[in-house]
């Protein structure tokens, strides 16, 4: 009976949080296949440790933490080559125009160029939907530190936009 309840809890977690984890993983690695592998490994580890999850409300933060660790392990094992063509397959071509694709790629590139200390909290907030307090807990930082890093990340992106007004949709053109 306990195995059934564990299976059901797991299925609910996967169904509820798979899309959020995939989006976060993709923003971390910018590679569709690697993101899928990260999410799969995250859920595998979650299955093994599911009994340690006591509060279902903490599931998303718990899974994001597992995913971040999996991403770090990836660099310990080997460096994957990124394919710029695979990145385009992740974009929904039905709802975005070519111009929008250019802007999305530009923004992803600028976010990827941020120092990790700024990039990671920004991705957790924008893609993961976490509050400053939740991000602080996940990254083992003070909330004020997280808020400062988020502020600096946004300022760096704003400055990048202002330096390149020729990017359509971001400037006055």
C-alpha positions, 0 to 999 in steps of 0.5 A: 500500500505504501508503494502505491501511495509513493507511486501516486505522489510521484505521478502527481509531482511529475505531472504538475512540475515537469514543464517547469523543470524542463523550462528551468533546465533549458535555461540552464543548459540551452540544449533541448536534449541535455535539458530532457536528460537533466529532468529525467535524472532529476525525477529519477533521484526524486523517486529514490528520495521521495520519502524524504519530501515531507511537505508537498508545498516544498516539492518544486523547490526540492526538485529545482535543487536536485536539478541544479545539482544534476546540472553541476554534476554534468560538468564534473563528468564531461562538457557537452557541445551545444548545437545552435540548431537544436536550440531553435527547435525548442522555440514554438514557431507557430506562435513566434515570428522570426523577429521574435526568435531573434529577440529571444535568442538575443535575450538568452545570449545576454542572460547566459553572459551574466555572471552565474551569481546574477544569472542563477537567481534571475532564472529561478525568479523568471523561469522558476517563479520563485520569490526572493525568499525561496531563492535565498533558501535554495541558494543558501544566501541571505534574502537581501543578497538575492534581491541585490543580485536580482537588481544587478542582473536586471540592470545589466540586461537593461544596459545591454538593451540600451547599448544595442538599440538596433535590436527590434522590439527593444529600442525605438525602431 
